[in-house]
Amino acid sequence: MINKCLFPAAGYGTRFLPATKATPKEMLPILTKPLIQYGVEEAVEAGITTMAIVSGRGKRAIEDHFDISYELEHQIKGGSKEELLDEIRSLIEKCTFSYTRQIEMKGLGHAILTGETLIGNEPFAVVLADDLCQNDEAGVLEQMKKVYEKYQCSVVAIEEVPMDETQKYGVIAGKLVDGTEDTYRVSDMVEKPEPKDAPTNLAIIGRYILTPDIFDILRNTKAGKGGEIQITDALLEQAKQGRVIAYKFKGKRFDCGSVDGFVEATNWFYDRMKS
């Protein structure tokens, strides 16, 4: 069972300065809902109600968002705006939120390792709020849980990207398994390769299900590309033992870590709301 979802949320969000100077990038809204709330809702849809958030300095707004605001609720109680808080109230009632701080920004692998104290010795999901995913039938995490239940090893979500964009992602190589068209047993992983060095155009996006041995591997993983501890390097150690599955998810993904992707997501959700 996957009972916990980890949200690495300590990054500075420098691509959105000056908006993120005092506002966590995870709290930037797509329409009226912050990015991290979309991620929490996706986890809840997958039956996960324990949220573990790795935060940092200047991220207090995330904690406040997933808490009751008595003064605000008193002000709007009985009015037409009260129902606007229904979704977040529901999440607060359903979920448990716990927090720990990443003192230094040393990469995604380090952020996940920092979350060990909140996860313990059990498999867990990871959501990067920057990657906003949408699918009407089943969310990406719900799809990945079924893959995990079948293979009982780490699972990464992948999608095809243009070859000239491989340097933005971790890229996998592998073979399709069990006659599927969307599930690969990973044989190699490369962090942000140049197009000429990329083994494929199958890129890892911000959804993972990880087995707890990843923490010991991360402890022994040296800093890689960019001087950071890369989760890709740690997953490669598991992949060498045949213990990583890559799943080409069904649905749409928006890269809300970029201004272009953020605007695309805003327009898409606005058009959807109006239709």
C-alpha positions in Angstrom: 0.0 0.0 0.0 1.1 3.5 -0.8 0.0 5.6 2.2 2.2 8.7 2.0 3.0 11.3 -0.6 6.1 13.5 -0.4 6.2 17.0 -1.8 9.6 18.5 -2.3 8.8 22.2 -1.9 11.9 24.0 -0.7 13.1 25.4 -4.1 13.4 29.1 -4.7 11.4 29.4 -7.9 13.8 31.7 -9.5 12.2 31.5 -12.9 9.2 33.4 -11.5 11.0 36.2 -9.7 10.0 38.7 -8.5 6.7 37.0 -7.8 8.4 34.2 -5.8 10.6 36.6 -3.7 8.1 36.3 -0.9 5.6 33.8 -2.2 6.4 30.0 -2.5 6.3 29.0 -6.2 4.1 26.0 -5.1 1.5 28.6 -4.0 1.2 30.3 -7.4 -2.4 29.8 -8.6 -3.8 28.3 -11.7 -7.0 30.2 -11.7 -8.0 30.3 -8.0 -6.2 27.2 -6.8 -2.4 27.0 -5.9 -0.3 24.4 -7.7 0.4 22.3 -4.6 -3.3 21.9 -4.0 -3.7 20.3 -7.4 -1.0 17.8 -6.4 -2.6 17.0 -3.0 -5.9 16.5 -4.7 -4.3 14.0 -7.1 -2.8 12.1 -4.2 -6.2 12.0 -2.4 -7.8 10.7 -5.6 -5.2 7.8 -5.4 -6.3 7.0 -1.9 -3.3 8.7 -0.2 -4.1 11.0 2.8 -0.8 11.5 4.5 1.1 14.4 3.0 4.8 14.9 3.8 6.1 18.3 2.7 9.8 19.2 2.5 9.8 23.0 2.8 12.3 25.7 3.5 12.7 29.3 4.5 9.9 31.6 3.2 7.5 28.7 2.7 5.1 29.3 5.7 2.2 30.1 3.3 2.1 26.4 2.4 1.5 25.4 6.0 -1.1 28.2 6.4 -2.9 27.1 3.3 -3.5 23.6 4.6 -4.8 24.9 8.0 -8.0 26.4 9.2 -8.2 30.2 9.0 -10.7 31.0 11.8 -10.8 34.7 11.2 -11.4 34.3 7.4 -14.0 31.7 7.9 -15.8 33.8 10.5 -15.8 36.8 8.1 -17.4 34.9 5.2 -19.6 32.5 7.2 -23.2 32.4 5.9 -22.2 34.5 2.8 -22.0 33.6 -0.9 -18.2 33.2 -0.7 -18.3 30.5 2.0 -18.5 27.7 -0.6 -15.3 28.8 -2.2 -13.4 27.2 0.7 -15.2 23.8 0.4 -12.5 22.1 -1.5 -9.6 23.1 0.8 -11.8 22.4 3.9 -12.4 18.9 2.5 -8.6 18.3 2.1 -7.9 19.6 5.6 -10.4 17.2 7.0 -9.3 14.2 5.0 -5.5 14.6 5.2 -2.7 14.7 7.6 0.1 17.2 6.8 3.6 17.0 8.2 6.6 19.2 7.4 10.4 19.2 7.6 12.9 21.7 6.3 15.6 21.3 3.7 18.3 23.5 5.1 20.4 23.6 1.9 19.3 23.2 -1.7 21.3 20.2 -2.9 19.0 18.8 -5.6 15.9 16.7 -5.8 17.6 13.6 -4.4 18.7 15.5 -1.3 15.2 16.9 -0.9 13.7 13.4 -1.0 16.3 12.2 1.5 15.4 15.0 3.8 11.9 13.7 3.8 12.9 10.3 5.2 12.0 11.4 8.7 8.4 11.9 7.5 8.2 8.7 5.4 9.9 6.0 7.4 10.5 2.5 6.1 7.7 2.2 3.5 7.0 2.8 -0.2 5.8 6.3 -1.0 4.8 8.6 -3.8 6.5 11.8 -4.8 4.8 14.7 -6.5 6.6 17.8 -7.9 3.9 20.5 -7.8 5.6 22.2 -10.8 4.3 19.4 -13.0 0.5 19.8 -13.1 -1.2 16.7 -14.5 -4.8 16.3 -15.6 -6.7 13.2 -16.6 -10.5 12.9 -16.3 -10.6 9.1 -15.8 -7.8 8.5 -13.4 -5.0 10.7 -12.1 -1.4 9.9 -12.8 -0.7 8.7 -9.2 -3.7 6.5 -9.3 -2.4 5.0 -12.6 1.0 4.5 -11.1 -0.3 2.8 -8.0 -1.7 0.1 -10.1 1.7 -0.3 -11.8 3.4 -0.5 -8.4 0.9 -3.1 -7.2 1.8 -5.3 -10.1 5.6 -5.0 -10.1 6.4 -4.1 -6.5 9.3 -1.8 -7.3 10.0 1.9 -8.0 7.9 3.5 -10.7 8.6 6.7 -12.6 6.1 8.5 -14.9 7.4 9.3 -18.3 6.3 11.1 -21.5 7.8 11.6 -24.9 9.5 14.9 -25.4 11.1 16.5 -28.5 14.7 15.3 -28.8 16.0 18.9 -28.7 14.6 19.2 -25.1 16.2 16.1 -23.5 18.6 18.3 -21.6 15.8 19.5 -19.4 14.9 16.0 -18.1 16.1 12.7 -16.7 15.8 10.3 -19.7 15.3 6.5 -19.5 16.1 3.6 -21.7 14.4 0.3 -21.4 12.2 -2.5 -22.9 8.5 -2.8 -22.9 7.2 -5.5 -20.5 4.4 -8.0 -20.6 3.2 -7.1 -24.0 2.3 -3.5 -22.9 2.6 -0.4 -25.0 3.2 2.0 -22.0 5.3 0.1 -19.4 9.1 -0.3 -19.5 11.7 -2.1 -17.4 14.4 0.5 -17.1 17.9 -0.4 -18.1 19.5 3.0 -18.1 18.8 6.6 -16.9 20.7 9.8 -17.8 20.2 13.1 -16.1 19.7 16.0 -18.5 21.6 14.6 -21.5 22.4 16.6 -24.6 20.2 15.4 -27.5 23.2 13.6 -29.1 23.8 11.7 -25.8 20.1 10.9 -25.0 19.3 7.1 -25.1 15.7 7.9 -26.0 13.2 10.8 -25.9 11.3 9.2 -22.9 11.6 11.8 -20.2 10.8 11.4 -16.5 8.3 13.9 -15.2 7.5 14.9 -11.6 5.7 11.8 -10.4 7.4 8.9 -8.7 6.6 5.9 -6.5 9.8 4.9 -4.6 10.7 1.9 -2.4 12.3 2.8 0.9 15.7 1.5 0.1 16.1 4.6 -2.0 17.0 6.5 1.1 20.2 4.3 1.8 21.1 4.7 -1.9 20.7 8.5 -1.7 22.9 8.6 1.4 25.7 7.1 -0.7 25.0 9.0 -3.9 27.6 11.6 -4.8 26.8 14.9 -6.2 26.2 14.6 -9.9 25.2 17.0 -12.7 25.1 20.6 -11.4 26.8 19.6 -8.2 23.5 18.3 -6.9 22.4 14.9 -5.6 20.2 13.6 -8.4 17.3 11.2 -7.9 18.1 9.9 -11.4 21.5 8.6 -10.2 20.0 6.8 -7.2 17.2 5.3 -9.3 19.9 4.0 -11.7 21.3 1.9 -8.9 17.9 0.3 -8.6 17.5 0.0 -12.3 20.8 -2.0 -12.5 19.0 -4.7 -10.5 15.8 -4.5 -12.7 13.9 -2.7 -10.0 12.6 0.4 -11.8 9.5 0.5 -14.0 8.8 3.5 -16.3 5.2 4.2 -17.1 3.9 6.3 -19.9 1.0 7.9 -18.2 -2.4 8.8 -19.7 -3.3 12.4 -19.4 -2.0 15.9 -20.0 1.0 17.5 -18.3 1.8 21.2 -17.9 5.3 22.3 -17.0 4.3 25.0 -14.6 7.9 25.5 -13.5 8.3 27.6 -16.7 6.4 30.8 -17.6 5.2 29.3 -20.9 3.8 26.2 -19.2 2.2 28.2 -16.5 0.4 30.4 -19.0 -0.6 27.3 -21.0 -2.1 25.7 -17.9 -4.0 28.8 -16.9 -5.5 29.2 -20.4 -6.4 25.5 -20.6 -8.1 25.4 -17.2 -9.9 28.7 -17.9 -11.2 27.4 -21.3 -12.3 24.2 -19.6 -14.1 26.1 -16.8 -16.0 28.2 -19.4 -17.0 25.3 -21.6 
